[in-house]
């Protein structure tokens, strides 16, 4: 496997930074509902929740979709992968989340790097963009997952609430899991799509009717 160049790493750091204008800060992936219900009330609760979402829920599936999009042989294959990625969202808010993040990522990345990334869900858009820019796919997946985990930690930081030190410990503790999931997904395929993070799915559905909320999902 080729060693990523400094330019590769810096490009991915830019794409997956909180400063990249996709609006990821607006989505809690159902975590706001879990916190409101008292299911997540401490740093340990937040770690367990995010860990399960990564390993047994949309973290694993999105990594598979990212790899599949990177390796798609043509536009028809890419569109089929994208349709499947939307179908695996367990609630209308999750569909909205992946659609809007994907559209925002595709628009800014397409404008800056002059590539075609129209109307793709978020993991598919990132995988396709990495392919078009010849970026290393395994590193892309690792950084994508860490950015996802970091966004959920940021949500917990505001709502549990957590201190900044606890938040950074959480990201540190979750990073090896992100690396392992990416490694495993790299060797897998879409026939290994699965999700058993049912509480996260239910939380995302409950959030749709939550009376008072800060996040869109």
C-alpha positions as CSV (number, residue, x, y, z in Angstrom):
1,X,0.0,0.0,0.0
2,X,1.4,3.4,-1.0
3,X,2.4,5.7,1.7
4,X,0.2,8.8,1.9
5,X,1.9,12.0,0.9
6,X,1.8,15.2,3.0
7,X,-0.6,16.6,0.4
8,X,-3.0,13.7,0.8
9,X,-3.0,14.0,4.5
10,X,-3.6,17.7,4.5
11,X,-6.4,17.5,1.9
12,X,-8.2,14.9,4.0
13,X,-7.6,17.0,7.1
14,X,-9.2,19.9,5.3
15,X,-12.2,17.9,4.1
16,X,-12.9,16.3,7.5
17,X,-12.2,19.3,9.7
18,X,-15.1,20.9,11.7
19,X,-14.2,24.0,9.7
20,X,-15.2,22.4,6.4
21,X,-18.6,24.0,5.5
22,X,-20.8,20.9,5.6
23,X,-22.7,21.9,8.8
24,X,-21.9,18.7,10.6
25,X,-22.2,20.5,13.9
26,X,-25.9,20.7,13.4
27,X,-26.5,16.9,13.6
28,X,-26.4,14.7,16.7
29,X,-27.4,11.5,15.0
30,X,-30.1,10.9,17.7
31,X,-27.7,11.5,20.6
32,X,-29.6,14.6,21.7
33,X,-32.7,12.5,22.2
34,X,-30.7,9.9,24.2
35,X,-29.3,12.6,26.4
36,X,-32.8,14.2,26.9
37,X,-34.1,10.8,27.9
38,X,-31.3,10.3,30.5
39,X,-29.8,7.3,28.7
40,X,-26.5,9.2,28.3
41,X,-25.6,11.2,31.4
42,X,-21.8,10.9,31.8
43,X,-18.6,10.6,29.9
44,X,-18.7,6.8,30.2
45,X,-22.3,6.7,28.9
46,X,-21.2,8.9,26.0
47,X,-18.3,6.6,25.2
48,X,-20.4,3.5,25.3
49,X,-23.1,5.0,23.1
50,X,-20.7,6.4,20.4
51,X,-18.7,3.2,20.5
52,X,-21.8,1.1,19.7
53,X,-22.8,3.5,16.9
54,X,-19.4,3.2,15.4
55,X,-18.9,-0.5,15.7
56,X,-22.5,-1.8,15.3
57,X,-24.4,0.9,13.6
58,X,-23.9,3.6,11.0
59,X,-20.1,3.9,11.6
60,X,-19.5,0.4,10.2
61,X,-22.1,0.8,7.4
62,X,-20.9,4.2,6.3
63,X,-17.3,2.9,6.1
64,X,-18.5,0.1,3.8
65,X,-20.4,2.6,1.6
66,X,-17.3,4.8,1.5
67,X,-15.1,1.9,0.3
68,X,-17.7,0.8,-2.2
69,X,-18.1,4.3,-3.6
70,X,-14.3,4.6,-3.9
71,X,-14.2,1.4,-5.9
72,X,-17.3,1.9,-8.0
73,X,-16.6,1.1,-11.7
74,X,-19.1,3.4,-13.2
75,X,-21.9,5.9,-12.5
76,X,-24.6,3.3,-12.4
77,X,-22.7,1.3,-9.8
78,X,-22.1,4.5,-7.8
79,X,-25.8,5.4,-7.9
80,X,-26.8,1.9,-6.7
81,X,-24.4,2.2,-3.8
82,X,-25.9,5.7,-3.0
83,X,-29.4,4.3,-3.1
84,X,-28.4,1.6,-0.7
85,X,-26.8,4.0,1.7
86,X,-30.0,6.0,1.9
87,X,-32.0,2.8,2.4
88,X,-29.9,1.8,5.4
89,X,-30.8,5.0,7.3
90,X,-33.3,4.0,10.0
91,X,-35.3,7.2,10.2
92,X,-36.3,10.2,8.1
93,X,-33.9,12.4,10.1
94,X,-31.0,10.1,9.3
95,X,-31.9,10.3,5.6
96,X,-32.0,14.1,5.9
97,X,-28.7,14.1,7.7
98,X,-26.8,12.0,5.1
99,X,-28.5,13.9,2.2
100,X,-27.7,17.4,3.4
101,X,-24.2,16.6,4.6
102,X,-23.5,14.9,1.2
103,X,-24.9,17.8,-0.8
104,X,-22.9,20.4,1.2
105,X,-19.7,18.3,0.9
106,X,-20.3,17.7,-2.8
107,X,-21.0,21.4,-3.5
108,X,-17.9,22.8,-1.8
109,X,-15.6,20.0,-2.9
110,X,-16.8,20.1,-6.4
111,X,-16.4,23.9,-6.6
112,X,-12.9,23.9,-5.1
113,X,-11.4,20.7,-6.7
114,X,-13.6,20.9,-9.9
115,X,-15.1,17.4,-9.6
116,X,-18.6,16.1,-10.1
117,X,-20.2,15.1,-6.8
118,X,-23.9,15.8,-7.4
119,X,-26.6,14.6,-5.0
120,X,-24.8,11.9,-3.2
121,X,-25.2,10.8,0.4
122,X,-22.3,11.8,2.7
123,X,-20.2,8.6,2.9
124,X,-20.6,8.0,-0.8
125,X,-19.7,11.6,-1.6
126,X,-16.5,11.3,0.5
127,X,-15.5,8.0,-1.1
128,X,-16.1,9.3,-4.6
129,X,-14.2,12.5,-4.0
130,X,-11.3,10.5,-2.6
131,X,-11.3,8.3,-5.7
132,X,-11.4,11.3,-8.0
133,X,-8.5,12.9,-6.2
134,X,-6.5,9.6,-5.9
135,X,-6.4,9.9,-2.1
136,X,-5.6,6.8,-0.1
137,X,-8.9,5.1,0.7
138,X,-7.9,3.5,4.0
139,X,-6.7,6.7,5.4
140,X,-9.8,8.4,4.1
141,X,-12.0,6.0,6.0
142,X,-10.1,6.3,9.2
143,X,-10.3,10.0,9.2
144,X,-14.0,10.0,8.1
145,X,-14.8,7.8,11.1
146,X,-12.8,9.9,13.5
147,X,-14.5,13.0,12.3
148,X,-17.9,11.3,12.8
149,X,-17.0,10.3,16.3
150,X,-15.6,13.7,17.1
151,X,-18.9,15.3,16.0
152,X,-20.9,13.1,18.4
153,X,-18.4,13.9,21.2
154,X,-18.9,17.6,20.5
155,X,-22.7,17.1,20.9
156,X,-22.1,15.3,24.2
157,X,-19.8,18.0,25.3
158,X,-22.6,20.6,25.0
159,X,-25.5,18.6,26.3
160,X,-24.4,16.0,28.9
161,X,-22.4,18.3,29.5
162,X,-18.8,17.2,29.4
163,X,-15.7,19.2,30.1
164,X,-13.2,19.7,27.4
165,X,-10.7,17.4,29.0
166,X,-13.2,14.5,29.1
167,X,-14.2,15.2,25.6
168,X,-10.6,15.0,24.3
169,X,-10.1,11.8,26.3
170,X,-13.2,10.3,24.6
171,X,-11.8,11.1,21.1
172,X,-8.5,9.6,22.1
173,X,-10.1,6.5,23.3
174,X,-12.4,6.1,20.2
175,X,-9.6,6.7,17.7
176,X,-8.2,3.2,17.8
177,X,-11.7,1.8,17.2
178,X,-12.1,4.1,14.1
179,X,-8.8,2.6,12.8
180,X,-9.9,-1.0,13.4
181,X,-13.3,-0.5,11.8
182,X,-11.7,1.0,8.8
183,X,-9.3,-1.9,8.5
184,X,-12.1,-4.4,8.8
185,X,-14.3,-2.6,6.4
186,X,-11.5,-2.4,3.9
187,X,-11.5,-6.2,3.7
188,X,-15.3,-6.5,3.6
189,X,-18.0,-5.7,1.1
190,X,-21.6,-4.6,1.0
191,X,-22.7,-8.1,1.7
192,X,-21.6,-7.5,5.2
193,X,-23.8,-4.5,5.9
194,X,-25.5,-4.8,9.2
195,X,-26.8,-2.8,12.1
196,X,-27.7,-3.7,15.7
197,X,-27.4,-0.3,17.2
198,X,-31.2,-0.3,17.8
199,X,-31.2,2.3,20.6
200,X,-29.5,4.8,18.4
201,X,-32.1,4.1,15.6
202,X,-34.9,4.6,18.1
203,X,-33.4,7.8,19.4
204,X,-33.2,9.2,15.9
205,X,-36.9,8.5,15.4
206,X,-37.8,9.9,18.8
207,X,-35.8,13.1,18.0
208,X,-38.2,13.8,15.1
209,X,-40.9,14.8,17.6
210,X,-38.7,16.1,20.5
211,X,-40.3,19.3,21.7
212,X,-37.1,21.3,22.6
213,X,-33.9,20.6,20.7
214,X,-30.6,22.2,19.6
215,X,-29.7,19.8,16.8
216,X,-31.4,18.9,13.5
217,X,-31.2,15.1,14.1
